[in-house]
Amino acid sequence: MEDQNYILFESYLSKELPQDEIIAFESRLKNESDFNQAFNTYKELASFLEHKFENEAASTAFQNNLKTISKTHFEKQKPAKKVGHFKLWKYAVAASIALLIGIFTFNDSPNPTFSDYNNYEAISLTVRGGQDELLKAAEDAFNNKNFITAEIIFGQLLAKDNSNKELQLYRGIALLEIDKFDEADSLFSRLSNTQSVYKSKAIWYSALSKLKQKDFAACLEILKTIPKYAEDYKEAQNLINKLE
Amino acid sequence: MSEKKLHEDQKYIDGLLKNNSFIIQAIYDKFVPKVINYIKQNSGDGDKAQDVIQDTLITIYNQASENKLQLTCPFDAYFFILCKRKWLNELKKNSNKEVTINEEVLSKDDEAQELAFETAVFGEKQVLFTEMFQKLGTACKDLLTATFKIKSMEEVAKSLGVTYAYARKKKSLCIGKLTELVQKSPKFNQLNN
């Protein structure tokens, strides 16, 4: 097929041909089978490419979610390992060990951990219109705790609009969940230096980041800067008590 | 096709498209066990079944999002035929033997058979297109990626440092090149016949 024909296909598909040329084009489609076949393949490929790149993020989010559900389903299917003849004395040993661990842990009064605090409420981003599909994918990934995917999509969204503080905060949380502490910390610290509704949330999460990194001194220091009016003030005071 | 009545099981297609975890979970609970049994009874195992099912659901998702898949039969039959077909192809690929699809299932639900066939062809075309796209030169790959990601041809031209007219012309020639690669492949002719 000549190059000229492909240029013609593109103009026809993007509706840029003048009326008389459209008529000529459509008559060629009817009468020249090679032309018709090439056009149909071209059209199919253009649609394939458009879909492939436009829906990349949503499609990745779907595939990740699917893999998680599939994995859980198939793990349930596998027969549990046989217990075999587990003699009574083994139970006794197990029980004593459990008791010892219990005593030690009790005496040690363990430090609070990040996992005591990372129960997020479901986020909802899709009311704003515009980049709906990507926002929905981000929302779903985050709510399903697919933080790797969520972080990627938040990154893509922020590449388009870097000023969105809400997305910055969620991206920070996703980064924190996947242990990318440096990036998370710098995002939270930037956010906590701005005058926005997310300011105190950002301070709270930068404290939680230190908690997850087991830097309890830094965590305490940050917690003490959370203002009284902040939503997480009570929770912060609680955590201070446990750490001190 | 458009005159046929949409089946109530369209909810499964819509749920997949929306990445709705409850729907995906429901598909695994309701329809997947039958597929696992079938694969296990036909020289497969749990791991193989897991892959076949996952790939099938991804194909359905892709077709639904690109072509607006309209389900006119029960999801159960459609999904089972698709998985079965995929598994038989898999066996065929590994054993170099001719494997035919069970006639009994063929005649059981023609509507499901027809729809599953369309989806299967769609899926195989996707694989072929992706493979051919990789064969394009770097310049074409970059230009097409930018074109479909950025959408505005003016911006594409700017980001690649070329004129608008050149970028547009190049786009059609690159898809043209891809068209030729695809049309030349024996697989494509098989799928289109």
Interface residues (C-beta under 8 A of the other chain):
Chain A: M1 D3 N5 Y6 I7 F9 E10 Q37 A38 T41 Y42 E44 L45 A46 S47 F48 L49 E50 H51 K52 F53 E54 N55 A58 S59 A61 F62 Q63 N65 L66 K67 I69 S70 H73 F74 Q77 K78 K136 A137 D140 N144
Chain B: L16 K18 N19 S21 I24 Q25 Y28 D29 V32 I36 G46 D47 A49 Q50 I53 Q54 L57 I58 Y61 N62 S65 E66 K125 Q126 F129 T130 F133 L144 T145 F148 K149 R168 K169 K171 S172 L173 I175 G176 L178 T179 E180 V182 Q183 F188
